Every structure is written in structure tokens, then in C-alpha cells.
Amino acid sequence: MREALDQWTFVYAAYAIGVAGTLAMIAWSWIAMRRAEARREKAKRK
């Protein structure tokens, strides 16, 4: 019997965390960009 932990589980988890973090940063940046564009348009109209 082998008692060692399977390293690939941790590799998959690390990739999942990396991809999820990247997608979260893209979404956050996109939302911030939309807010900034809306503020710019609002300032232009005044």
C-alpha cells in the first residue's frame, strides 16, 4: 500500500486557483473600467 499523497491533486488545485483568480481580476477590471467611463461621460455632460 502506498500512503503518499498524490501531487497532481495539488497541481490541479493550483491551476484552478490561478484561473479563478485571473477571471476575477478580469471581471473586476472590466467593472472598474465601465464605472470610470460612466463617470467620464457624466462629467462631459455638465
mmCIF entry with sequence, helices, sheets and N, C-alpha, C, O atoms, coordinates in Angstrom:
data_MODEL
# 
_entry.id   MODEL 
# 
_entity.id                         1 
_entity.type                       polymer 
_entity.pdbx_number_of_molecules   1 
# 
_entity_poly.entity_id                      1 
_entity_poly.type                           'polypeptide(L)' 
_entity_poly.nstd_linkage                   no 
_entity_poly.nstd_monomer                   no 
_entity_poly.pdbx_seq_one_letter_code       MREALDQWTFVYAAYAIGVAGTLAMIAWSWIAMRRAEARREKAKRK 
_entity_poly.pdbx_seq_one_letter_code_can   MREALDQWTFVYAAYAIGVAGTLAMIAWSWIAMRRAEARREKAKRK 
_entity_poly.pdbx_strand_id                 A 
# 
loop_
_entity_poly_seq.entity_id 
_entity_poly_seq.num 
_entity_poly_seq.mon_id 
_entity_poly_seq.hetero 
1 1  MET n 
1 2  ARG n 
1 3  GLU n 
1 4  ALA n 
1 5  LEU n 
1 6  ASP n 
1 7  GLN n 
1 8  TRP n 
1 9  THR n 
1 10 PHE n 
1 11 VAL n 
1 12 TYR n 
1 13 ALA n 
1 14 ALA n 
1 15 TYR n 
1 16 ALA n 
1 17 ILE n 
1 18 GLY n 
1 19 VAL n 
1 20 ALA n 
1 21 GLY n 
1 22 THR n 
1 23 LEU n 
1 24 ALA n 
1 25 MET n 
1 26 ILE n 
1 27 ALA n 
1 28 TRP n 
1 29 SER n 
1 30 TRP n 
1 31 ILE n 
1 32 ALA n 
1 33 MET n 
1 34 ARG n 
1 35 ARG n 
1 36 ALA n 
1 37 GLU n 
1 38 ALA n 
1 39 ARG n 
1 40 ARG n 
1 41 GLU n 
1 42 LYS n 
1 43 ALA n 
1 44 LYS n 
1 45 ARG n 
1 46 LYS n 
# 
_struct_asym.id          A 
_struct_asym.entity_id   1 
# 
_struct_conf.conf_type_id            HELX_P 
_struct_conf.id                      HELX_P1 
_struct_conf.pdbx_PDB_helix_id       AA1 
_struct_conf.beg_label_comp_id       GLN 
_struct_conf.beg_label_asym_id       A 
_struct_conf.beg_label_seq_id        7 
_struct_conf.pdbx_beg_PDB_ins_code   ? 
_struct_conf.end_label_comp_id       ARG 
_struct_conf.end_label_asym_id       A 
_struct_conf.end_label_seq_id        45 
_struct_conf.pdbx_end_PDB_ins_code   ? 
_struct_conf.beg_auth_comp_id        GLN 
_struct_conf.beg_auth_asym_id        A 
_struct_conf.beg_auth_seq_id         7 
_struct_conf.end_auth_comp_id        ARG 
_struct_conf.end_auth_asym_id        A 
_struct_conf.end_auth_seq_id         45 
_struct_conf.pdbx_PDB_helix_class    1 
_struct_conf.details                 ? 
_struct_conf.pdbx_PDB_helix_length   39 
# 
_struct_conf_type.id          HELX_P 
_struct_conf_type.criteria    ? 
_struct_conf_type.reference   ? 
# 
loop_
_atom_site.group_PDB 
_atom_site.id 
_atom_site.type_symbol 
_atom_site.label_atom_id 
_atom_site.label_alt_id 
_atom_site.label_comp_id 
_atom_site.label_asym_id 
_atom_site.label_entity_id 
_atom_site.label_seq_id 
_atom_site.pdbx_PDB_ins_code 
_atom_site.Cartn_x 
_atom_site.Cartn_y 
_atom_site.Cartn_z 
_atom_site.occupancy 
_atom_site.B_iso_or_equiv 
_atom_site.pdbx_formal_charge 
_atom_site.auth_seq_id 
_atom_site.auth_comp_id 
_atom_site.auth_asym_id 
_atom_site.auth_atom_id 
_atom_site.pdbx_PDB_model_num 
ATOM 1   N N  . MET A 1 1  ? 0.822   -1.197 0.000   1.00 0.00 ? 1  MET A N  1 
ATOM 2   C CA . MET A 1 1  ? 0.000   0.000  0.000   1.00 0.00 ? 1  MET A CA 1 
ATOM 3   C C  . MET A 1 1  ? 0.864   1.259  0.000   1.00 0.00 ? 1  MET A C  1 
ATOM 4   O O  . MET A 1 1  ? 1.940   1.317  0.596   1.00 0.00 ? 1  MET A O  1 
ATOM 5   N N  . ARG A 1 2  ? 0.349   2.235  -0.683  1.00 0.00 ? 2  ARG A N  1 
ATOM 6   C CA . ARG A 1 2  ? 1.079   3.494  -0.766  1.00 0.00 ? 2  ARG A CA 1 
ATOM 7   C C  . ARG A 1 2  ? 0.356   4.540  0.074   1.00 0.00 ? 2  ARG A C  1 
ATOM 8   O O  . ARG A 1 2  ? -0.841  4.763  -0.105  1.00 0.00 ? 2  ARG A O  1 
ATOM 9   N N  . GLU A 1 3  ? 1.064   5.170  0.973   1.00 0.00 ? 3  GLU A N  1 
ATOM 10  C CA . GLU A 1 3  ? 0.462   6.160  1.873   1.00 0.00 ? 3  GLU A CA 1 
ATOM 11  C C  . GLU A 1 3  ? 0.741   7.593  1.431   1.00 0.00 ? 3  GLU A C  1 
ATOM 12  O O  . GLU A 1 3  ? 0.198   8.528  2.021   1.00 0.00 ? 3  GLU A O  1 
ATOM 13  N N  . ALA A 1 4  ? 1.566   7.788  0.415   1.00 0.00 ? 4  ALA A N  1 
ATOM 14  C CA . ALA A 1 4  ? 1.943   9.135  -0.017  1.00 0.00 ? 4  ALA A CA 1 
ATOM 15  C C  . ALA A 1 4  ? 0.754   9.849  -0.662  1.00 0.00 ? 4  ALA A C  1 
ATOM 16  O O  . ALA A 1 4  ? -0.138  9.220  -1.231  1.00 0.00 ? 4  ALA A O  1 
ATOM 17  N N  . LEU A 1 5  ? 0.766   11.164 -0.558  1.00 0.00 ? 5  LEU A N  1 
ATOM 18  C CA . LEU A 1 5  ? -0.272  11.973 -1.178  1.00 0.00 ? 5  LEU A CA 1 
ATOM 19  C C  . LEU A 1 5  ? 0.003   12.116 -2.675  1.00 0.00 ? 5  LEU A C  1 
ATOM 20  O O  . LEU A 1 5  ? 1.155   12.155 -3.105  1.00 0.00 ? 5  LEU A O  1 
ATOM 21  N N  . ASP A 1 6  ? -1.047  12.190 -3.441  1.00 0.00 ? 6  ASP A N  1 
ATOM 22  C CA . ASP A 1 6  ? -0.913  12.372 -4.882  1.00 0.00 ? 6  ASP A CA 1 
ATOM 23  C C  . ASP A 1 6  ? -0.659  13.846 -5.173  1.00 0.00 ? 6  ASP A C  1 
ATOM 24  O O  . ASP A 1 6  ? -1.481  14.696 -4.833  1.00 0.00 ? 6  ASP A O  1 
ATOM 25  N N  . GLN A 1 7  ? 0.461   14.152 -5.793  1.00 0.00 ? 7  GLN A N  1 
ATOM 26  C CA . GLN A 1 7  ? 0.831   15.539 -6.036  1.00 0.00 ? 7  GLN A CA 1 
ATOM 27  C C  . GLN A 1 7  ? -0.059  16.209 -7.082  1.00 0.00 ? 7  GLN A C  1 
ATOM 28  O O  . GLN A 1 7  ? -0.210  17.430 -7.067  1.00 0.00 ? 7  GLN A O  1 
ATOM 29  N N  . TRP A 1 8  ? -0.641  15.439 -7.975  1.00 0.00 ? 8  TRP A N  1 
ATOM 30  C CA . TRP A 1 8  ? -1.440  16.032 -9.049  1.00 0.00 ? 8  TRP A CA 1 
ATOM 31  C C  . TRP A 1 8  ? -2.689  16.711 -8.533  1.00 0.00 ? 8  TRP A C  1 
ATOM 32  O O  . TRP A 1 8  ? -3.192  17.636 -9.170  1.00 0.00 ? 8  TRP A O  1 
ATOM 33  N N  . THR A 1 9  ? -3.200  16.278 -7.406  1.00 0.00 ? 9  THR A N  1 
ATOM 34  C CA . THR A 1 9  ? -4.352  16.946 -6.799  1.00 0.00 ? 9  THR A CA 1 
ATOM 35  C C  . THR A 1 9  ? -3.994  18.393 -6.482  1.00 0.00 ? 9  THR A C  1 
ATOM 36  O O  . THR A 1 9  ? -4.788  19.300 -6.731  1.00 0.00 ? 9  THR A O  1 
ATOM 37  N N  . PHE A 1 10 ? -2.818  18.605 -5.941  1.00 0.00 ? 10 PHE A N  1 
ATOM 38  C CA . PHE A 1 10 ? -2.376  19.956 -5.598  1.00 0.00 ? 10 PHE A CA 1 
ATOM 39  C C  . PHE A 1 10 ? -2.074  20.774 -6.849  1.00 0.00 ? 10 PHE A C  1 
ATOM 40  O O  . PHE A 1 10 ? -2.327  21.978 -6.882  1.00 0.00 ? 10 PHE A O  1 
ATOM 41  N N  . VAL A 1 11 ? -1.544  20.135 -7.861  1.00 0.00 ? 11 VAL A N  1 
ATOM 42  C CA . VAL A 1 11 ? -1.273  20.827 -9.129  1.00 0.00 ? 11 VAL A CA 1 
ATOM 43  C C  . VAL A 1 11 ? -2.585  21.312 -9.744  1.00 0.00 ? 11 VAL A C  1 
ATOM 44  O O  . VAL A 1 11 ? -2.683  22.460 -10.178 1.00 0.00 ? 11 VAL A O  1 
ATOM 45  N N  . TYR A 1 12 ? -3.597  20.435 -9.781  1.00 0.00 ? 12 TYR A N  1 
ATOM 46  C CA . TYR A 1 12 ? -4.902  20.821 -10.327 1.00 0.00 ? 12 TYR A CA 1 
ATOM 47  C C  . TYR A 1 12 ? -5.524  21.946 -9.504  1.00 0.00 ? 12 TYR A C  1 
ATOM 48  O O  . TYR A 1 12 ? -6.113  22.876 -10.055 1.00 0.00 ? 12 TYR A O  1 
ATOM 49  N N  . ALA A 1 13 ? -5.390  21.856 -8.198  1.00 0.00 ? 13 ALA A N  1 
ATOM 50  C CA . ALA A 1 13 ? -5.942  22.907 -7.331  1.00 0.00 ? 13 ALA A CA 1 
ATOM 51  C C  . ALA A 1 13 ? -5.227  24.243 -7.584  1.00 0.00 ? 13 ALA A C  1 
ATOM 52  O O  . ALA A 1 13 ? -5.868  25.294 -7.614  1.00 0.00 ? 13 ALA A O  1 
ATOM 53  N N  . ALA A 1 14 ? -3.924  24.202 -7.761  1.00 0.00 ? 14 ALA A N  1 
ATOM 54  C CA . ALA A 1 14 ? -3.168  25.431 -8.017  1.00 0.00 ? 14 ALA A CA 1 
ATOM 55  C C  . ALA A 1 14 ? -3.592  26.064 -9.347  1.00 0.00 ? 14 ALA A C  1 
ATOM 56  O O  . ALA A 1 14 ? -3.753  27.281 -9.433  1.00 0.00 ? 14 ALA A O  1 
ATOM 57  N N  . TYR A 1 15 ? -3.769  25.246 -10.370 1.00 0.00 ? 15 TYR A N  1 
ATOM 58  C CA . TYR A 1 15 ? -4.234  25.766 -11.653 1.00 0.00 ? 15 TYR A CA 1 
ATOM 59  C C  . TYR A 1 15 ? -5.643  26.340 -11.527 1.00 0.00 ? 15 TYR A C  1 
ATOM 60  O O  . TYR A 1 15 ? -5.932  27.395 -12.092 1.00 0.00 ? 15 TYR A O  1 
ATOM 61  N N  . ALA A 1 16 ? -6.512  25.665 -10.800 1.00 0.00 ? 16 ALA A N  1 
ATOM 62  C CA . ALA A 1 16 ? -7.882  26.153 -10.617 1.00 0.00 ? 16 ALA A CA 1 
ATOM 63  C C  . ALA A 1 16 ? -7.884  27.489 -9.898  1.00 0.00 ? 16 ALA A C  1 
ATOM 64  O O  . ALA A 1 16 ? -8.625  28.395 -10.280 1.00 0.00 ? 16 ALA A O  1 
ATOM 65  N N  . ILE A 1 17 ? -7.068  27.626 -8.865  1.00 0.00 ? 17 ILE A N  1 
ATOM 66  C CA . ILE A 1 17 ? -6.981  28.888 -8.140  1.00 0.00 ? 17 ILE A CA 1 
ATOM 67  C C  . ILE A 1 17 ? -6.425  29.978 -9.053  1.00 0.00 ? 17 ILE A C  1 
ATOM 68  O O  . ILE A 1 17 ? -6.913  31.108 -9.039  1.00 0.00 ? 17 ILE A O  1 
ATOM 69  N N  . GLY A 1 18 ? -5.423  29.649 -9.832  1.00 0.00 ? 18 GLY A N  1 
ATOM 70  C CA . GLY A 1 18 ? -4.836  30.628 -10.751 1.00 0.00 ? 18 GLY A CA 1 
ATOM 71  C C  . GLY A 1 18 ? -5.826  31.100 -11.807 1.00 0.00 ? 18 GLY A C  1 
ATOM 72  O O  . GLY A 1 18 ? -5.917  32.296 -12.083 1.00 0.00 ? 18 GLY A O  1 
ATOM 73  N N  . VAL A 1 19 ? -6.564  30.174 -12.394 1.00 0.00 ? 19 VAL A N  1 
ATOM 74  C CA . VAL A 1 19 ? -7.551  30.537 -13.423 1.00 0.00 ? 19 VAL A CA 1 
ATOM 75  C C  . VAL A 1 19 ? -8.680  31.341 -12.799 1.00 0.00 ? 19 VAL A C  1 
ATOM 76  O O  . VAL A 1 19 ? -9.105  32.350 -13.364 1.00 0.00 ? 19 VAL A O  1 
ATOM 77  N N  . ALA A 1 20 ? -9.172  30.909 -11.640 1.00 0.00 ? 20 ALA A N  1 
ATOM 78  C CA . ALA A 1 20 ? -10.256 31.637 -10.973 1.00 0.00 ? 20 ALA A CA 1 
ATOM 79  C C  . ALA A 1 20 ? -9.806  33.046 -10.586 1.00 0.00 ? 20 ALA A C  1 
ATOM 80  O O  . ALA A 1 20 ? -10.565 34.003 -10.735 1.00 0.00 ? 20 ALA A O  1 
ATOM 81  N N  . GLY A 1 21 ? -8.589  33.173 -10.097 1.00 0.00 ? 21 GLY A N  1 
ATOM 82  C CA . GLY A 1 21 ? -8.064  34.493 -9.740  1.00 0.00 ? 21 GLY A CA 1 
ATOM 83  C C  . GLY A 1 21 ? -7.920  35.394 -10.954 1.00 0.00 ? 21 GLY A C  1 
ATOM 84  O O  . GLY A 1 21 ? -8.220  36.586 -10.885 1.00 0.00 ? 21 GLY A O  1 
ATOM 85  N N  . THR A 1 22 ? -7.466  34.836 -12.054 1.00 0.00 ? 22 THR A N  1 
ATOM 86  C CA . THR A 1 22 ? -7.327  35.609 -13.287 1.00 0.00 ? 22 THR A CA 1 
ATOM 87  C C  . THR A 1 22 ? -8.688  36.090 -13.784 1.00 0.00 ? 22 THR A C  1 
ATOM 88  O O  . THR A 1 22 ? -8.841  37.250 -14.168 1.00 0.00 ? 22 THR A O  1 
ATOM 89  N N  . LEU A 1 23 ? -9.666  35.203 -13.774 1.00 0.00 ? 23 LEU A N  1 
ATOM 90  C CA . LEU A 1 23 ? -11.017 35.587 -14.212 1.00 0.00 ? 23 LEU A CA 1 
ATOM 91  C C  . LEU A 1 23 ? -11.622 36.637 -13.291 1.00 0.00 ? 23 LEU A C  1 
ATOM 92  O O  . LEU A 1 23 ? -12.307 37.549 -13.755 1.00 0.00 ? 23 LEU A O  1 
ATOM 93  N N  . ALA A 1 24 ? -11.374 36.517 -11.982 1.00 0.00 ? 24 ALA A N  1 
ATOM 94  C CA . ALA A 1 24 ? -11.877 37.507 -11.032 1.00 0.00 ? 24 ALA A CA 1 
ATOM 95  C C  . ALA A 1 24 ? -11.241 38.878 -11.290 1.00 0.00 ? 24 ALA A C  1 
ATOM 96  O O  . ALA A 1 24 ? -11.926 39.899 -11.230 1.00 0.00 ? 24 ALA A O  1 
ATOM 97  N N  . MET A 1 25 ? -9.954  38.903 -11.572 1.00 0.00 ? 25 MET A N  1 
ATOM 98  C CA . MET A 1 25 ? -9.278  40.176 -11.855 1.00 0.00 ? 25 MET A CA 1 
ATOM 99  C C  . MET A 1 25 ? -9.778  40.800 -13.157 1.00 0.00 ? 25 MET A C  1 
ATOM 100 O O  . MET A 1 25 ? -9.919  42.020 -13.243 1.00 0.00 ? 25 MET A O  1 
ATOM 101 N N  . ILE A 1 26 ? -10.046 39.981 -14.164 1.00 0.00 ? 26 ILE A N  1 
ATOM 102 C CA . ILE A 1 26 ? -10.593 40.489 -15.426 1.00 0.00 ? 26 ILE A CA 1 
ATOM 103 C C  . ILE A 1 26 ? -11.959 41.105 -15.186 1.00 0.00 ? 26 ILE A C  1 
ATOM 104 O O  . ILE A 1 26 ? -12.247 42.196 -15.678 1.00 0.00 ? 26 ILE A O  1 
ATOM 105 N N  . ALA A 1 27 ? -12.808 40.407 -14.425 1.00 0.00 ? 27 ALA A N  1 
ATOM 106 C CA . ALA A 1 27 ? -14.148 40.934 -14.138 1.00 0.00 ? 27 ALA A CA 1 
ATOM 107 C C  . ALA A 1 27 ? -14.064 42.226 -13.339 1.00 0.00 ? 27 ALA A C  1 
ATOM 108 O O  . ALA A 1 27 ? -14.778 43.183 -13.638 1.00 0.00 ? 27 ALA A O  1 
ATOM 109 N N  . TRP A 1 28 ? -13.214 42.268 -12.340 1.00 0.00 ? 28 TRP A N  1 
ATOM 110 C CA . TRP A 1 28 ? -13.058 43.459 -11.510 1.00 0.00 ? 28 TRP A CA 1 
ATOM 111 C C  . TRP A 1 28 ? -12.557 44.638 -12.351 1.00 0.00 ? 28 TRP A C  1 
ATOM 112 O O  . TRP A 1 28 ? -13.058 45.754 -12.210 1.00 0.00 ? 28 TRP A O  1 
ATOM 113 N N  . SER A 1 29 ? -11.595 44.403 -13.203 1.00 0.00 ? 29 SER A N  1 
ATOM 114 C CA . SER A 1 29 ? -11.062 45.461 -14.061 1.00 0.00 ? 29 SER A CA 1 
ATOM 115 C C  . SER A 1 29 ? -12.120 45.953 -15.048 1.00 0.00 ? 29 SER A C  1 
ATOM 116 O O  . SER A 1 29 ? -12.217 47.154 -15.301 1.00 0.00 ? 29 SER A O  1 
ATOM 117 N N  . TRP A 1 30 ? -12.905 45.043 -15.602 1.00 0.00 ? 30 TRP A N  1 
ATOM 118 C CA . TRP A 1 30 ? -13.948 45.425 -16.551 1.00 0.00 ? 30 TRP A CA 1 
ATOM 119 C C  . TRP A 1 30 ? -15.004 46.285 -15.864 1.00 0.00 ? 30 TRP A C  1 
ATOM 120 O O  . TRP A 1 30 ? -15.445 47.292 -16.419 1.00 0.00 ? 30 TRP A O  1 
ATOM 121 N N  . ILE A 1 31 ? -15.411 45.890 -14.658 1.00 0.00 ? 31 ILE A N  1 
ATOM 122 C CA . ILE A 1 31 ? -16.403 46.679 -13.914 1.00 0.00 ? 31 ILE A CA 1 
ATOM 123 C C  . ILE A 1 31 ? -15.844 48.061 -13.576 1.00 0.00 ? 31 ILE A C  1 
ATOM 124 O O  . ILE A 1 31 ? -16.552 49.059 -13.705 1.00 0.00 ? 31 ILE A O  1 
ATOM 125 N N  . ALA A 1 32 ? -14.595 48.130 -13.150 1.00 0.00 ? 32 ALA A N  1 
ATOM 126 C CA . ALA A 1 32 ? -13.967 49.409 -12.831 1.00 0.00 ? 32 ALA A CA 1 
ATOM 127 C C  . ALA A 1 32 ? -13.870 50.290 -14.077 1.00 0.00 ? 32 ALA A C  1 
ATOM 128 O O  . ALA A 1 32 ? -14.074 51.501 -14.001 1.00 0.00 ? 32 ALA A O  1 
ATOM 129 N N  . MET A 1 33 ? -13.561 49.684 -15.215 1.00 0.00 ? 33 MET A N  1 
ATOM 130 C CA . MET A 1 33 ? -13.482 50.435 -16.468 1.00 0.00 ? 33 MET A CA 1 
ATOM 131 C C  . MET A 1 33 ? -14.846 51.019 -16.828 1.00 0.00 ? 33 MET A C  1 
ATOM 132 O O  . MET A 1 33 ? -14.946 52.180 -17.227 1.00 0.00 ? 33 MET A O  1 
ATOM 133 N N  . ARG A 1 34 ? -15.900 50.207 -16.685 1.00 0.00 ? 34 ARG A N  1 
ATOM 134 C CA . ARG A 1 34 ? -17.252 50.686 -17.004 1.00 0.00 ? 34 ARG A CA 1 
ATOM 135 C C  . ARG A 1 34 ? -17.654 51.848 -16.095 1.00 0.00 ? 34 ARG A C  1 
ATOM 136 O O  . ARG A 1 34 ? -18.260 52.818 -16.551 1.00 0.00 ? 34 ARG A O  1 
ATOM 137 N N  . ARG A 1 35 ? -17.313 51.744 -14.805 1.00 0.00 ? 35 ARG A N  1 
ATOM 138 C CA . ARG A 1 35 ? -17.628 52.839 -13.875 1.00 0.00 ? 35 ARG A CA 1 
ATOM 139 C C  . ARG A 1 35 ? -16.870 54.100 -14.250 1.00 0.00 ? 35 ARG A C  1 
ATOM 140 O O  . ARG A 1 35 ? -17.432 55.195 -14.221 1.00 0.00 ? 35 ARG A O  1 
ATOM 141 N N  . ALA A 1 36 ? -15.607 53.959 -14.600 1.00 0.00 ? 36 ALA A N  1 
ATOM 142 C CA . ALA A 1 36 ? -14.802 55.123 -14.975 1.00 0.00 ? 36 ALA A CA 1 
ATOM 143 C C  . ALA A 1 36 ? -15.343 55.761 -16.250 1.00 0.00 ? 36 ALA A C  1 
ATOM 144 O O  . ALA A 1 36 ? -15.381 56.987 -16.353 1.00 0.00 ? 36 ALA A O  1 
ATOM 145 N N  . GLU A 1 37 ? -15.756 54.964 -17.209 1.00 0.00 ? 37 GLU A N  1 
ATOM 146 C CA . GLU A 1 37 ? -16.333 55.505 -18.433 1.00 0.00 ? 37 GLU A CA 1 
ATOM 147 C C  . GLU A 1 37 ? -17.635 56.246 -18.141 1.00 0.00 ? 37 GLU A C  1 
ATOM 148 O O  . GLU A 1 37 ? -17.899 57.301 -18.717 1.00 0.00 ? 37 GLU A O  1 
ATOM 149 N N  . ALA A 1 38 ? -18.438 55.693 -17.251 1.00 0.00 ? 38 ALA A N  1 
ATOM 150 C CA . ALA A 1 38 ? -19.698 56.349 -16.886 1.00 0.00 ? 38 ALA A CA 1 
ATOM 151 C C  . ALA A 1 38 ? -19.425 57.676 -16.186 1.00 0.00 ? 38 ALA A C  1 
ATOM 152 O O  . ALA A 1 38 ? -20.111 58.663 -16.454 1.00 0.00 ? 38 ALA A O  1 
ATOM 153 N N  . ARG A 1 39 ? -18.445 57.719 -15.301 1.00 0.00 ? 39 ARG A N  1 
ATOM 154 C CA . ARG A 1 39 ? -18.087 58.981 -14.631 1.00 0.00 ? 39 ARG A CA 1 
ATOM 155 C C  . ARG A 1 39 ? -17.577 60.006 -15.635 1.00 0.00 ? 39 ARG A C  1 
ATOM 156 O O  . ARG A 1 39 ? -17.882 61.194 -15.526 1.00 0.00 ? 39 ARG A O  1 
ATOM 157 N N  . ARG A 1 40 ? -16.801 59.548 -16.611 1.00 0.00 ? 40 ARG A N  1 
ATOM 158 C CA . ARG A 1 40 ? -16.271 60.462 -17.621 1.00 0.00 ? 40 ARG A CA 1 
ATOM 159 C C  . ARG A 1 40 ? -17.410 61.048 -18.453 1.00 0.00 ? 40 ARG A C  1 
ATOM 160 O O  . ARG A 1 40 ? -17.431 62.249 -18.719 1.00 0.00 ? 40 ARG A O  1 
ATOM 161 N N  . GLU A 1 41 ? -18.342 60.214 -18.858 1.00 0.00 ? 41 GLU A N  1 
ATOM 162 C CA . GLU A 1 41 ? -19.483 60.697 -19.643 1.00 0.00 ? 41 GLU A CA 1 
ATOM 163 C C  . GLU A 1 41 ? -20.335 61.663 -18.839 1.00 0.00 ? 41 GLU A C  1 
ATOM 164 O O  . GLU A 1 41 ? -20.826 62.661 -19.367 1.00 0.00 ? 41 GLU A O  1 
ATOM 165 N N  . LYS A 1 42 ? -20.507 61.363 -17.567 1.00 0.00 ? 42 LYS A N  1 
ATOM 166 C CA . LYS A 1 42 ? -21.296 62.249 -16.695 1.00 0.00 ? 42 LYS A CA 1 
ATOM 167 C C  . LYS A 1 42 ? -20.610 63.607 -16.562 1.00 0.00 ? 42 LYS A C  1 
ATOM 168 O O  . LYS A 1 42 ? -21.284 64.638 -16.562 1.00 0.00 ? 42 LYS A O  1 
ATOM 169 N N  . ALA A 1 43 ? -19.283 63.624 -16.450 1.00 0.00 ? 43 ALA A N  1 
ATOM 170 C CA . ALA A 1 43 ? -18.531 64.870 -16.322 1.00 0.00 ? 43 ALA A CA 1 
ATOM 171 C C  . ALA A 1 43 ? -18.569 65.659 -17.635 1.00 0.00 ? 43 ALA A C  1 
ATOM 172 O O  . ALA A 1 43 ? -18.569 66.889 -17.617 1.00 0.00 ? 43 ALA A O  1 
ATOM 173 N N  . LYS A 1 44 ? -18.600 64.962 -18.765 1.00 0.00 ? 44 LYS A N  1 
ATOM 174 C CA . LYS A 1 44 ? -18.648 65.640 -20.059 1.00 0.00 ? 44 LYS A CA 1 
ATOM 175 C C  . LYS A 1 44 ? -19.961 66.391 -20.251 1.00 0.00 ? 44 LYS A C  1 
ATOM 176 O O  . LYS A 1 44 ? -19.984 67.466 -20.849 1.00 0.00 ? 44 LYS A O  1 
ATOM 177 N N  . ARG A 1 45 ? -21.056 65.822 -19.742 1.00 0.00 ? 45 ARG A N  1 
ATOM 178 C CA . ARG A 1 45 ? -22.373 66.418 -19.943 1.00 0.00 ? 45 ARG A CA 1 
ATOM 179 C C  . ARG A 1 45 ? -22.590 67.678 -19.128 1.00 0.00 ? 45 ARG A C  1 
ATOM 180 O O  . ARG A 1 45 ? -23.442 68.494 -19.478 1.00 0.00 ? 45 ARG A O  1 
ATOM 181 N N  . LYS A 1 46 ? -21.848 67.854 -18.062 1.00 0.00 ? 46 LYS A N  1 
ATOM 182 C CA . LYS A 1 46 ? -22.037 69.033 -17.201 1.00 0.00 ? 46 LYS A CA 1 
ATOM 183 C C  . LYS A 1 46 ? -21.478 70.287 -17.810 1.00 0.00 ? 46 LYS A C  1 
ATOM 184 O O  . LYS A 1 46 ? -21.561 71.356 -17.207 1.00 0.00 ? 46 LYS A O  1 
# 
